[in-house]
Amino acid sequence: MTQMTENADLEEQLIDDIADALAQRGFIHLQHLLPKWLALQLMHEAQRLAAFEFKPAGIGRNNHQQVNSQVRTDSTLWLRGNSLTQQAYLDWMEQLRMGLNRRLFMGLFDFECHFSHYSTGDFYQRHLDAFKGRSNRILSSVFYLNPHWSESDGGELLLYADEQPSPLLVVPPEFNSCILFLSDVFPHEVLASHSDRFSIAGWYRVNSQSSDRLDPNQ
């Protein structure tokens, strides 16, 4: 049996925990999320592809996208399921999509994601992933691929509550950890990285801008 055929099924209890946190707080920070073999293979693939396939990240969507080094300086590569490793990750996130829809009736329709690479000095200023009623992105995820990360490496994600100046949560980009949060509720930023930093940023989307949004208890 090869590593790529090992069990990567998502446990029902984990989906319950994620659903409860999203309903109550609108976000959850998770450790040791994926099977270790899958997290390692994602890390190796990101590192291998970064040298020749990643492109400077843009801001905005579709025809309005542009590169703006005053806002963000990372580079990205969209996951298309072009490898068994990518397929395994996308399958895992699909299991989560279906589980959250069963529990929270969020109407999540599909999932899109890309590798992100922050070199030394790279950052992403404070922003929202979606604006209420103006985007089909509902739930954001960031999965981290950085073994042996230490505080001196920088690159933390700061999650904010509305317009508050101080962060609600500081998320270190530690290996096999993940942050999930409602896309149109929580502004966030990535502090300057002091070493190579890899992650997978993703968004669950709805099929219509008129779909109901989850309203976490405050």
N, C-alpha and C positions, 0 to 999 in steps of 0.2 A: 504494500500500500504506500503510495507516495503522499507527500505532505498535502498536495492540492486536493486529495480525496478524503482527508481527515474531516471529521464532523465540525462544521462551522455554524450549526443551527443556533438560533437565538432562544434562550430560555424564557419561558412565559413569565417567571417571577421578575426577571429583569425588565421585560416590557411593562409589567404592572408598576414597577418602581419608577420607570421613566414617565409613564402616563400620569401617575399620582403627582410627581414633582412638577410636570408641565401644567397640570390643572391647578395646583396650589400656588406655585411660584412663577411659572413661565420659563424656567430654566433648570438644568441639572448638569452637574460636573461629575464625570464618571472616571474611575481608574480601572486599568486592566480590562479594557472593554472587549477586545477581540481575542480569539485564540492566538497565542504567542507566535505560532508559525506564520499566521497570516499577517500579523503586524510586522514581523521581520521581513517578509517578502515584499510587502508594500514599501517599507523603508528602503530596501535594496533597489527596488525598481525606480523609486523617486530619485535616489542618488545617481543611478545609472543614466536616467533620461535627462537629468537637469543640465548636463553639459552641452547637449546638442538639440534638444526638442522643446525646452521651456521657452516661452516668449514673455516680454515685458507685459505686466498686468495692466489692464485698462480700467477705467471707471465708466459708469453708465451702461446702458444695454443696447444691443442691436446696432442700429445705424447711428446712435448717439454715443457709442463707446469711443473713448479716447485715452491715450496715455498721458498721465499728469504726475510728474515726479514730485510735485509739491504735496500730493495727497497720498500716493503709495508708490513703492519702489520695488516690490517683489516681482517674481516671474512665475508663470503658471503653465500648466498643461492639463487640458480637459481629459477626464477618464471616459473612454468610449467602449470599454470592455474588450480592448485589443489584446489582452493577455489573460491567462487563467487567474492570475493574481487579481487583476482588476475585476474580472467577472465574479470572483469569490467575494470581494468587498461589496460590489453592487448588489449581489444576491443577499448578503447580510442586511444591507440597508433596506432592501425590498421587504424582507421579513419584518423589519421594524415598522416600515410604512403600513403594512397590512395590520400589524398588531395595534398600532396607535389608532388606526381608523376604526377597528372593532371596539376599542375602549372609549375613545374620545369623539368619534364621529367628525373628525377634522376634514374629511374630504380630500386627503392628500392623494394626488393623482400620479405624480412621478417624482423622480429624484435626479438632480444634476450635481456634478462635483468636479473639482480639479485639484491636482497637486499644486502646492505652493512652495516656493523656495525663497527664503529671506537670506541673502548674503549679509556679511558684516555691514552694519549701518542701515540696512533696509527697515522700513516701517510702513504702517498704514494708519493714517489719521482717523480720528473719531468719526463714525458714520453709522447710519442705519442700513440694514440689508434691504429693507422694503419700507414703503410709506403706506399708511392705512388707506385701503381702497384703491391704491394705484399700482399694485404689484400682485403677481400670483405666487410670490415666494412667501411661505407661511412659517416654516420651521428651519432654522439654520443649524448646521453642525460643523464643528472643527475637530478633526481627529489628528493627533500628534504622533510624529515619527522620529523623535529625538532621544536616542539612548544616552545615558550618562549626562543629561542636562543638569546644569547647576545655575544658581541665581546669577552668577557672573556672566552667563551666556546671554542674558536678556531675552527679548522677544516675547514677553508675557502679553496675554490678551487681557485688557481691562474691560469689564462689563459694567455698564452704567444703568441706573434707573432713571428713565426720562432725561431731564436736563440737569440732574444733580452733578456738581463738580467733582465729587469724590466717587471712586468706583464702588459698585456694589460687591464685586467679586474680582479678584486677581487670579488669573488662570495661568499657571506655568505650563509651557509646552512640553510636558513630560511624555516619554514614550508610552504608547498604547493607552493614553487618556483621551477624553473627548468632552467637549462642551456642547450641549444642545440648548437652544433658546428660541423664543418666538421672534421671528424676523422683523416685525414692525413695532416691537415693544422696547427692545434693548439696544441703545447705541453702544458701540464698542470700538476699541482701537487696538493696534498691535504696537507695542513699544519697540524702539530700535533694537535690532538683534546684534549681538557681539560675536556671533559665530554662525555657521550654516544652520538654518532652521527649516525643517520640512514638516508639512502638514497636508491634510486633505480637507478643503473647505467645500461644503455642500449645502444644498437647499432642497427641501421638499416643497412641491408646488401644488396648487389646486388648478383645476381645469377652467375655472371661471373667476373673474375678479369679484363676482357677487357672492361668493361662498362665505359662510359664516366664519368668523375668527374665534379662536379659543380665547376666553377672557379669564386669565388666572386670578385667583383670589389674592388680594393685596393685604 
